[in-house]
Amino acid sequence: MLKKFLVNFSVMVYNPDNRRSKKEQPLGDVIEKLMKAYKLDDKMKEYDLNEAWPELMGKAVAHRTKSIKIKNKTLHLQIDSAVMREELHSGKQVIIERVNQFMKKEVINDVWFS
């Protein structure tokens, strides 16, 4: 999401030797590297997924979803309805496909419900 807005910006790369360098990188790439270095990229993915969840799964599922977490390529969903949990469990592969398609890369490969 952030990268979409920062595609056309660029910054100079920090050079610890204090030598001038003309290596420019898009600001979006620099921010992405910083987020990975500080391990914030997974949190950003969770945030993006939380924002898109009603569109991806519908209002009924979004209303029953209390928590969405991504850890070790596993999507952890806390659903407050046992019936809804069972229905979603039978459609795990659809959830995985929709989430990965939304993220435009493989972010998850399993779903756990609680």
Buried (B, 14 or more C-beta within 10 A) or exposed (E): EEBEEBEEBBEEEEEEEEEEEEEEEBBBBBBBEEBEEEEBBBEBBBBBBBEBBBEBBEEEBBEBBEEBBBEEEEBBBBBEBEEBBEEBBEEBEEBBEBBBEBBEEEBBEEBEBE
